[in-house]
């Protein structure tokens, strides 16, 4: 299901969110501001968070269309972080490398090492 979800993502921005969260799996998680500025480096502050909100809604739509129920990330609203389990991150990163948009991603030639 994780691989199917990644295949359902349709923009580089959506894939970049997956990349950014999976690049640092486990606690303490990646803050929303860091993800927002990663996917929209030309934006800062509230504008970057608004852009990330649009991308997140599209990613949530892909989850609902698959009947998966929830994102593969743990979203901690109070801390404003996204966290992913290391084993889930490994599957998602492998699926990213198979995605047709992979060559357009900025880090496609240097996937993170998860230390397995």
Backbone as a printed PyTorch tensor [residue, N CA C, xyz], in Angstrom:
tensor([[[  0.8130,  -1.1840,   0.0000],
         [  0.0000,   0.0000,   0.0000],
         [  0.8680,   1.2640,   0.0000]],

        [[  2.0010,   1.2180,   0.7160],
         [  2.9000,   2.3820,   0.7290],
         [  3.4130,   2.6890,  -0.6690]],

        [[  3.8040,   1.6470,  -1.3850],
         [  4.3100,   1.8320,  -2.7470],
         [  3.2200,   2.3800,  -3.6710]],

        [[  2.0140,   1.8800,  -3.5170],
         [  0.8990,   2.3690,  -4.3370],
         [  0.6070,   3.8270,  -4.0430]],

        [[  0.7160,   4.2100,  -2.7670],
         [  0.4770,   5.6010,  -2.3980],
         [  1.5100,   6.5070,  -3.0680]],

        [[  2.7920,   6.1100,  -3.0350],
         [  3.8320,   6.9250,  -3.6750],
         [  3.5650,   7.0310,  -5.1700]],

        [[  3.1520,   5.9390,  -5.8050],
         [  2.8290,   5.9830,  -7.2350],
         [  1.6820,   6.9440,  -7.5230]],

        [[  0.7700,   7.0980,  -6.5610],
         [ -0.3870,   7.9790,  -6.7550],
         [ -0.0210,   9.4560,  -6.6450]],

        [[  1.1340,   9.7690,  -6.0830],
         [  1.5480,  11.1670,  -5.9670],
         [  1.9200,  11.6840,  -7.3490]],

        [[  1.5300,  12.9300,  -7.6480],
         [  1.6280,  13.4060,  -9.0190],
         [  2.5250,  14.6120,  -9.2410]],

        [[  3.1190,  15.1500,  -8.1820],
         [  3.9760,  16.3160,  -8.3810],
         [  5.3090,  16.1270,  -7.6540]],

        [[  6.2930,  16.8450,  -8.1240],
         [  7.6020,  16.8200,  -7.4750],
         [  7.4820,  17.3280,  -6.0370]],

        [[  6.6140,  18.3190,  -5.8090],
         [  6.4420,  18.8560,  -4.4600],
         [  5.9410,  17.7830,  -3.4980]],

        [[  5.0000,  16.9660,  -3.9470],
         [  4.4970,  15.8850,  -3.0980],
         [  5.6150,  14.8930,  -2.7880]],

        [[  6.3840,  14.5510,  -3.8000],
         [  7.4960,  13.6240,  -3.5880],
         [  8.5550,  14.2330,  -2.6770]],

        [[  8.7610,  15.5410,  -2.8040],
         [  9.7390,  16.2150,  -1.9390],
         [  9.3250,  16.1650,  -0.4660]],

        [[  8.0260,  16.2380,  -0.1890],
         [  7.5750,  16.1070,   1.2020],
         [  7.9360,  14.7250,   1.7270]],

        [[  7.6480,  13.6970,   0.9360],
         [  7.9820,  12.3290,   1.3480],
         [  9.4880,  12.2200,   1.5840]],

        [[ 10.2720,  12.7290,   0.6430],
         [ 11.7350,  12.6920,   0.7620],
         [ 12.1960,  13.3630,   2.0530]],

        [[ 11.6850,  14.5620,   2.3040],
         [ 12.1590,  15.3480,   3.4560],
         [ 11.8440,  14.6510,   4.7710]],

        [[ 10.6510,  14.0930,   4.9040],
         [ 10.2810,  13.4010,   6.1400],
         [ 11.0850,  12.1060,   6.2850]],

        [[ 11.2560,  11.3730,   5.1880],
         [ 11.9730,  10.0970,   5.2470],
         [ 13.4810,  10.2610,   5.4160]],

        [[ 14.0070,  11.4130,   5.0550],
         [ 15.4440,  11.6420,   5.1840],
         [ 15.8860,  11.6600,   6.6440]],

        [[ 14.9510,  11.9730,   7.5420],
         [ 15.2440,  11.9790,   8.9810],
         [ 14.1680,  11.1910,   9.7150]],

        [[ 14.1670,   9.8550,   9.5680],
         [ 13.1050,   9.0660,  10.2040],
         [ 13.2390,   9.0400,  11.7200]],

        [[ 12.1550,   8.7410,  12.3780],
         [ 12.1460,   8.6170,  13.8290],
         [ 12.0550,   9.9530,  14.5350]],

        [[ 12.0710,   9.8770,  15.8590],
         [ 11.9700,  11.0880,  16.6850],
         [ 13.2070,  11.9340,  16.5420]],

        [[ 13.1140,  13.2280,  16.6760],
         [ 11.9670,  14.0090,  17.1160],
         [ 11.0080,  14.3730,  16.0000]],

        [[ 11.2750,  14.0050,  14.7690],
         [ 10.4070,  14.3710,  13.6600],
         [ 10.8820,  15.6410,  12.9750]],

        [[ 10.3200,  15.9050,  11.8240],
         [ 10.6960,  17.0800,  11.0370],
         [  9.5990,  18.1220,  11.1870]],

        [[  9.9860,  19.3120,  11.5840],
         [  9.0170,  20.3980,  11.7860],
         [  8.4060,  20.8270,  10.4550]],

        [[  7.1480,  21.1940,  10.5200],
         [  6.4260,  21.6280,   9.3310],
         [  7.1040,  22.7720,   8.6100]],

        [[  7.6730,  23.7100,   9.3610],
         [  8.3610,  24.8400,   8.7370],
         [  9.5450,  24.3630,   7.9010]],

        [[ 10.3040,  23.3840,   8.3980],
         [ 11.4540,  22.8590,   7.6460],
         [ 10.9900,  22.1690,   6.3710]],

        [[  9.8900,  21.4360,   6.4530],
         [  9.3440,  20.7780,   5.2600],
         [  8.8580,  21.8240,   4.2710]],

        [[  8.1490,  22.8230,   4.7690],
         [  7.6010,  23.8770,   3.9050],
         [  8.7060,  24.6090,   3.1630]],

        [[  9.7670,  24.9600,   3.8680],
         [ 10.8660,  25.6870,   3.2280],
         [ 11.6730,  24.7940,   2.2920]],

        [[ 11.6440,  23.4840,   2.5370],
         [ 12.3230,  22.5400,   1.6490],
         [ 11.5770,  22.4220,   0.3200]],

        [[ 10.2490,  22.3180,   0.3880],
         [  9.5040,  22.1320,  -0.8640],
         [  9.2710,  23.4380,  -1.6000]],

        [[  9.3630,  24.5660,  -0.9000],
         [  9.1870,  25.8810,  -1.5230],
         [ 10.3070,  26.8140,  -1.0680]],

        [[ 11.5500,  26.5640,  -1.5120],
         [ 12.6760,  27.3610,  -1.0070],
         [ 12.5760,  28.8480,  -1.3140]],

        [[ 11.7380,  29.2120,  -2.2840],
         [ 11.5870,  30.6220,  -2.6270],
         [ 10.6410,  31.3400,  -1.6540]],

        [[  9.9330,  30.5700,  -0.8290],
         [  8.9850,  31.1410,   0.1210],
         [  9.5010,  30.9920,   1.5540]],

        [[  9.0180,  31.8490,   2.4340],
         [  9.3660,  31.7450,   3.8470],
         [  8.1160,  31.9590,   4.6900]],

        [[  8.2320,  31.6270,   5.9570],
         [  7.1710,  31.9100,   6.9100],
         [  5.8180,  31.3680,   6.5210]],

        [[  4.8020,  32.2020,   6.6920],
         [  3.4100,  31.8060,   6.4610],
         [  3.1620,  31.3770,   5.0130]],

        [[  3.7940,  32.0420,   4.0640],
         [  3.6090,  31.6690,   2.6550],
         [  4.0730,  30.2440,   2.3970]],

        [[  5.2190,  29.8590,   2.9660],
         [  5.7330,  28.5000,   2.7890],
         [  4.7830,  27.4840,   3.4280]],

        [[  4.2750,  27.7970,   4.6200],
         [  3.3460,  26.8860,   5.2930],
         [  2.0340,  26.7560,   4.5190]],

        [[  1.5650,  27.8420,   3.9180],
         [  0.3490,  27.7930,   3.1080],
         [  0.5600,  26.8980,   1.8880]],

        [[  1.7130,  27.0380,   1.2380],
         [  2.0380,  26.1980,   0.0810],
         [  2.1100,  24.7270,   0.4930]],

        [[  2.7040,  24.4610,   1.6670],
         [  2.7860,  23.0860,   2.1340],
         [  1.3940,  22.5420,   2.4400]],

        [[  0.5080,  23.3840,   2.9480],
         [ -0.8620,  22.9460,   3.2240],
         [ -1.5600,  22.4600,   1.9710]],

        [[ -1.3520,  23.1630,   0.8670],
         [ -1.9450,  22.7630,  -0.4160],
         [ -1.3990,  21.3950,  -0.8270]],

        [[ -0.0940,  21.2130,  -0.7170],
         [  0.5440,  19.9480,  -1.0800],
         [  0.0440,  18.8320,  -0.1570]],

        [[ -0.0460,  19.1090,   1.1360],
         [ -0.5150,  18.1010,   2.0950],
         [ -1.9400,  17.6510,   1.7910]],

        [[ -2.7940,  18.5850,   1.4010],
         [ -4.1720,  18.2120,   1.0530],
         [ -4.1960,  17.2880,  -0.1600]],

        [[ -3.3450,  17.5520,  -1.1370],
         [ -3.2850,  16.6660,  -2.3080],
         [ -2.7910,  15.2760,  -1.9010]],

        [[ -1.8130,  15.2260,  -0.9860],
         [ -1.3010,  13.9370,  -0.5160],
         [ -2.3750,  13.1850,   0.2710]],

        [[ -3.1450,  13.9060,   1.0720],
         [ -4.2420,  13.2830,   1.8190],
         [ -5.3120,  12.7430,   0.8750]],

        [[ -5.5660,  13.4670,  -0.2050],
         [ -6.5410,  13.0080,  -1.1970],
         [ -6.0960,  11.6740,  -1.7960]],

        [[ -4.7960,  11.5430,  -2.0780],
         [ -4.2780,  10.2850,  -2.6210],
         [ -4.4840,   9.1510,  -1.6160]],

        [[ -4.3130,   9.4330,  -0.3310],
         [ -4.5510,   8.4120,   0.7050],
         [ -6.0200,   7.9980,   0.6990]],

        [[ -6.9200,   8.9750,   0.6830],
         [ -8.3580,   8.6640,   0.6990],
         [ -8.7820,   7.8760,  -0.5310]],

        [[ -8.2310,   8.2230,  -1.6940],
         [ -8.5870,   7.5190,  -2.9260],
         [ -8.1600,   6.0620,  -2.8830]],

        [[ -7.1260,   5.7780,  -2.0840],
         [ -6.6620,   4.3880,  -1.9350],
         [ -7.3620,   3.6780,  -0.7900]],

        [[ -8.1980,   4.3650,  -0.0670],
         [ -8.8850,   3.8210,   1.0980],
         [ -7.8920,   3.4160,   2.1880]],

        [[ -6.7710,   4.0950,   2.2500],
         [ -5.7470,   3.7440,   3.2300],
         [ -6.0860,   4.2730,   4.6170]],

        [[ -6.8550,   5.3240,   4.7090],
         [ -7.2690,   5.8380,   6.0040],
         [ -6.4050,   6.9490,   6.5410]],

        [[ -5.0960,   6.8120,   6.4760],
         [ -4.2350,   7.8690,   7.0100],
         [ -2.8780,   7.8760,   6.3150]],

        [[ -2.1960,   8.9950,   6.4540],
         [ -0.8630,   9.1590,   5.8850],
         [  0.1110,   8.1960,   6.5540]],

        [[  1.1980,   7.8450,   5.8900],
         [  2.1920,   6.9780,   6.5170],
         [  3.0550,   7.7100,   7.5440]],

        [[  2.8090,   9.0090,   7.7170],
         [  3.5630,   9.7970,   8.6890],
         [  2.7310,   9.9830,   9.9490]],

        [[  3.3990,  10.0700,  11.0740],
         [  2.7300,  10.4430,  12.3090],
         [  2.8140,  11.9590,  12.3980]],

        [[  1.6700,  12.5990,  12.4310],
         [  1.6200,  14.0610,  12.4810],
         [  1.2880,  14.4820,  13.9070]],

        [[  2.2180,  15.1970,  14.5240],
         [  2.0260,  15.6710,  15.8910],
         [  1.7100,  17.1580,  15.8030]],

        [[  0.4200,  17.4750,  15.8830],
         [ -0.0280,  18.8520,  15.6630],
         [  0.5450,  19.8390,  16.6760]],

        [[  0.6020,  19.4530,  17.9460],
         [  1.0950,  20.3760,  18.9770],
         [  2.5500,  20.7630,  18.7280]],

        [[  3.3650,  19.7860,  18.3140],
         [  4.7810,  20.0530,  18.0340],
         [  5.0030,  20.4870,  16.5890]],

        [[  3.9390,  20.3440,  15.7790],
         [  4.0100,  20.6600,  14.3440],
         [  5.1110,  19.8710,  13.6370]],

        [[  5.1570,  18.5680,  13.9280],
         [  6.1750,  17.7120,  13.3230],
         [  5.5410,  16.5680,  12.5440]],

        [[  6.3120,  16.0200,  11.6250],
         [  5.9640,  14.8040,  10.8900],
         [  7.0590,  13.7860,  11.2040]],

        [[  6.6620,  12.5800,  11.5710],
         [  7.6120,  11.5280,  11.9030],
         [  7.2360,  10.2780,  11.1170]],

        [[  8.2480,   9.5070,  10.7610],
         [  7.9970,   8.2550,  10.0580],
         [  8.8970,   7.1770,  10.6680]],

        [[  8.3700,   5.9840,  10.7700],
         [  9.1320,   4.8430,  11.2490],
         [ 10.2400,   4.5150,  10.2420]],

        [[ 11.3810,   4.0670,  10.7340],
         [ 12.5170,   3.7870,   9.8540],
         [ 12.1870,   2.7390,   8.7900]],

        [[ 11.4550,   1.7010,   9.1470],
         [ 11.1330,   0.6620,   8.1680],
         [ 10.1720,   1.1960,   7.1030]],

        [[  9.2480,   2.0600,   7.5050],
         [  8.3370,   2.6920,   6.5420],
         [  9.1310,   3.6460,   5.6440]],

        [[ 10.0650,   4.3900,   6.2360],
         [ 10.9020,   5.3080,   5.4510],
         [ 11.6760,   4.5560,   4.3770]],

        [[ 12.2080,   3.3900,   4.7110],
         [ 12.9670,   2.6010,   3.7320],
         [ 12.0890,   2.2110,   2.5460]],

        [[ 10.8620,   1.7950,   2.8180],
         [  9.9350,   1.4150,   1.7380],
         [  9.5780,   2.6360,   0.8930]],

        [[  9.2740,   3.7490,   1.5540],
         [  8.8960,   4.9590,   0.8200],
         [ 10.0340,   5.4790,  -0.0470]],

        [[ 11.2630,   5.4640,   0.4840],
         [ 12.4030,   5.9350,  -0.3030],
         [ 12.6570,   5.0330,  -1.5010]],

        [[ 12.4940,   3.7340,  -1.3140],
         [ 12.6540,   2.8060,  -2.4330],
         [ 11.5780,   3.0700,  -3.4930]],

        [[ 10.3490,   3.3150,  -3.0440],
         [  9.2640,   3.6130,  -3.9740],
         [  9.5060,   4.9300,  -4.7040]],

        [[ 10.0720,   5.9200,  -4.0000],
         [ 10.4060,   7.1950,  -4.6530],
         [ 11.3670,   6.9730,  -5.8120]],

        [[ 12.3560,   6.1220,  -5.5980],
         [ 13.3640,   5.8700,  -6.6400],
         [ 12.7600,   5.2120,  -7.8760]],

        [[ 11.5740,   4.6080,  -7.7410],
         [ 10.8940,   3.9690,  -8.8720],
         [  9.8840,   4.8970,  -9.5530]],

        [[  9.6210,   6.0420,  -8.9390],
         [  8.5930,   6.9640,  -9.4540],
         [  9.0860,   7.6490, -10.7300]],

        [[  8.2120,   7.8500, -11.7170],
         [  8.6230,   8.5130, -12.9610],
         [  9.1750,   9.9360, -12.7560]],

        [[  8.7600,  10.6150, -11.6950],
         [  9.2620,  11.9780, -11.4410],
         [ 10.5900,  12.0010, -10.6780]],

        [[ 11.1000,  10.8450, -10.2910],
         [ 12.3490,  10.7630,  -9.5160],
         [ 13.4780,  11.5890, -10.1330]],

        [[ 13.7360,  11.5250, -11.4400],
         [ 14.8470,  12.3040, -12.0070],
         [ 14.6840,  13.8140, -11.8420]],

        [[ 13.4610,  14.2920, -11.6370],
         [ 13.2380,  15.7330, -11.4840],
         [ 13.4110,  16.2130, -10.0390]],

        [[ 13.5260,  15.2710,  -9.1140],
         [ 13.7080,  15.6540,  -7.7120],
         [ 15.1410,  16.1240,  -7.5010]],

        [[ 15.3070,  17.0500,  -6.5880],
         [ 16.6280,  17.6460,  -6.4450],
         [ 17.6680,  16.7010,  -5.8610]],

        [[ 17.2690,  15.7090,  -5.0780],
         [ 18.2430,  14.7980,  -4.4670],
         [ 18.2010,  13.3950,  -5.0590]],

        [[ 17.7330,  13.2590,  -6.2710],
         [ 17.5700,  11.9200,  -6.8360],
         [ 18.8740,  11.1340,  -6.9290]],

        [[ 20.0100,  11.8100,  -6.9990],
         [ 21.2770,  11.0870,  -7.1270],
         [ 21.9250,  10.7860,  -5.7810]],

        [[ 21.2920,  11.1990,  -4.6780],
         [ 21.9180,  11.0190,  -3.3700],
         [ 20.8840,  10.6460,  -2.3020]],

        [[ 20.3250,   9.4130,  -2.3630],
         [ 19.3180,   9.0500,  -1.3730],
         [ 19.9330,   8.9650,   0.0320]],

        [[ 19.1590,   9.2840,   1.0520],
         [ 19.7080,   9.2420,   2.4010],
         [ 19.9930,   7.8210,   2.8440]],

        [[ 20.9750,   7.6700,   3.6790],
         [ 21.2840,   6.3750,   4.2620],
         [ 20.5420,   6.2820,   5.5900]],

        [[ 19.7450,   5.2370,   5.7390],
         [ 18.9570,   5.1020,   6.9550],
         [ 19.6870,   4.3010,   8.0220]],

        [[ 20.8860,   3.8410,   7.7260],
         [ 21.7000,   3.1630,   8.7290],
         [ 21.1920,   1.8080,   9.1370]],

        [[ 20.6180,   1.0490,   8.2110],
         [ 20.1530,  -0.3090,   8.5360],
         [ 21.3170,  -1.2630,   8.5460]]])
